[in-house]
Amino acid sequence: MIEQQIKAAIRDIPDFPKPGIIFKDITPILKDPVLCENINSAFTEKVKDMGIDAVAGVESRGFLFGLSLATKLGVPFIPVRKAGKLPYSVNQKVYELEYGTATIEIHTDAFQKGDRILIHDDLLATGGTVTATSELIKEMGGEVAGFSFVVGLSFLKGREKIEPISDDIIILADY
């Protein structure tokens, strides 16, 4: 049921950000507070027994439902940001993109060694950013408890990339 609700709300934007791509725009979901609550409830139900110590939300889409999920679970929220956006001491990870590299950062005091972290992003595409996030969390002494996504684009094979990290992968609406 939640998958149908999400898919009914998402709009396709052809040729964005470049020709040939059909962008899955999740912003219409945000206009529907009941659907947002249903998404939060679905995530909470699916992860409540995973022993999560914190939720790491990947900039910027992962902030939308990641923070509310952490709040519902009663655990801290960890913002995973692009380089230069966090004001305190950080650990960072440089990772490969299709054309070039990118860098993500997490505050050095974001969590304790041994904490079980759920990595959240609202969209799973190729899995590159959440893979880099999981590597950074592990380098900082954390454990990846699993992943959660509002939408997955299965044709881009992101799930296959992250399954070796954790097979606890929640995707509410898959294309």
Secondary structure, DSSP 8 states (H G I E B T S, - for coil): -HHHHHHHH-EEEET-SSTT-EEEE-GGGGG-HHHHHHHHHHHHHHHTTS--SEEEEETTHHHHHHHHHHHHHT--EEEEEETT---S-EEEEEEEETTEEEEEEEETTSS-TT-EEEEE-SEESSSHHHHHHHHHHHHTT-EEEEEEEEEE-GGG-HHHHHTTT-S-EEEEEE-
